[in-house]
């Protein structure tokens, strides 16, 4: 991989790291704002997402250094809508996860034919994020609905 390609993938990996770190903050915040009868399983699920986001950020940072870059100290965008209904939280989660998928797809495109390591990493992360999106989508459906949630 030439220097220009390395700089490009490092920039994308740093953006992924920033998005994933924003996910840690976002999911931690959400876990503190859930109330009601179903609080415990939802809080547990949100904390799990925060933990997973931290692992993803760390993995992206390791790849940044593998390609000779410097891991970012920034954090991705954080949107505070002041809406803490579980439906609002899940819809915001969908937006966040879609942003992450776009970044992983960009990494896949930038690494195709240049680095099998990055290609496989990007594919693995896209698969995981798409499965996560499916979970959120199913949580947003009303009981008995079969079709996907549309915002």
ZAPATI-262929 format. One record per residue (C-alpha): x, y, z; residue in three letters. Coordinates in steps of 0.25 Angstrom, whole numbers, plus 5000, padded with zeros to 4 digits. Example, Ala and Ser with C-alpha at 12.3 -4.5 7.8 and 13.67 -1.06 7.14 Angstrom:
ZAPATI-262929
5049:4982:5031:ala
5055:4996:5029:ser
***
This chain:
ZAPATI-262929
5000:5000:5000:unk
5006:5013:4996:unk
5007:5025:5006:unk
4995:5033:5000:unk
4986:5020:5002:unk
4991:5018:5016:unk
4988:5033:5019:unk
4974:5031:5014:unk
4971:5018:5022:unk
4977:5024:5034:unk
4968:5036:5033:unk
4956:5027:5031:unk
4960:5018:5043:unk
4962:5030:5052:unk
4948:5035:5048:unk
4943:5021:5051:unk
4950:5022:5065:unk
4943:5035:5067:unk
4929:5030:5064:unk
4931:5017:5072:unk
4936:5026:5084:unk
4923:5035:5082:unk
4916:5022:5083:unk
4922:5019:5097:unk
4917:5032:5102:unk
4904:5031:5095:unk
4900:5017:5100:unk
4905:5020:5114:unk
4896:5033:5114:unk
4884:5025:5109:unk
4886:5014:5119:unk
4885:5025:5130:unk
4872:5031:5124:unk
4863:5018:5123:unk
4851:5018:5132:unk
4839:5008:5134:unk
4836:4994:5135:unk
4846:4989:5124:unk
4857:4997:5130:unk
4867:4986:5134:unk
4868:4978:5121:unk
4869:4991:5113:unk
4879:4997:5122:unk
4887:4984:5121:unk
4886:4984:5105:unk
4890:4998:5105:unk
4902:4996:5114:unk
4906:4984:5105:unk
4906:4993:5093:unk
4915:5003:5100:unk
4925:4992:5103:unk
4925:4987:5089:unk
4927:5002:5084:unk
4939:5003:5093:unk
4945:4990:5087:unk
4942:4995:5073:unk
4949:5008:5076:unk
4961:5001:5081:unk
4962:4991:5069:unk
4961:5003:5060:unk
4972:5010:5068:unk
4981:4998:5067:unk
4979:4998:5052:unk
4983:5013:5051:unk
4996:5010:5058:unk
4998:4997:5050:unk
4998:5006:5037:unk
5007:5017:5044:unk
4997:5027:5048:unk
4994:5034:5061:unk
4980:5030:5067:unk
4971:5042:5069:unk
4967:5048:5082:unk
4954:5054:5076:unk
4941:5048:5078:unk
4930:5047:5068:unk
4917:5056:5068:unk
4908:5055:5080:unk
4894:5059:5078:unk
4886:5062:5091:unk
4871:5063:5087:unk
4866:5063:5101:unk
4857:5052:5097:unk
4858:5040:5105:unk
4846:5031:5101:unk
4852:5018:5098:unk
4846:5019:5084:unk
4854:5032:5082:unk
4867:5026:5088:unk
4865:5014:5078:unk
4863:5024:5066:unk
4875:5032:5070:unk
4883:5019:5071:unk
4879:5015:5057:unk
4885:5028:5052:unk
4898:5026:5059:unk
4899:5012:5054:unk
4896:5016:5040:unk
4907:5026:5041:unk
4917:5015:5046:unk
4913:5006:5034:unk
4916:5017:5024:unk
4930:5019:5030:unk
4933:5004:5030:unk
4928:5003:5015:unk
4937:5015:5012:unk
4948:5007:5018:unk
4945:4995:5010:unk
4945:5003:4997:unk
4958:5010:5000:unk
4965:4996:5004:unk
4960:4987:4993:unk
4971:4981:4986:unk
4981:4988:4995:unk
4980:4981:5008:unk
4973:4968:5011:unk
4974:4971:5026:unk
4966:4984:5025:unk
4956:4978:5015:unk
4953:4966:5024:unk
4953:4976:5036:unk
4943:4985:5029:unk
4934:4973:5025:unk
4934:4967:5039:unk
4930:4981:5045:unk
4919:4983:5034:unk
4913:4970:5037:unk
4913:4973:5052:unk
4907:4986:5050:unk
4896:4981:5040:unk
4892:4971:5050:unk
4892:4982:5061:unk
4883:4990:5052:unk
4874:4978:5050:unk
4872:4977:5066:unk
4869:4992:5067:unk
4859:4991:5055:unk
4852:4979:5062:unk
4851:4986:5075:unk
4844:4998:5068:unk
4834:4990:5062:unk
4820:4988:5068:unk
4817:4973:5073:unk
4812:4966:5061:unk
4818:4975:5050:unk
4826:4967:5040:unk
4832:4978:5031:unk
4844:4987:5035:unk
4842:4999:5043:unk
4842:5012:5034:unk
4845:5025:5040:unk
***
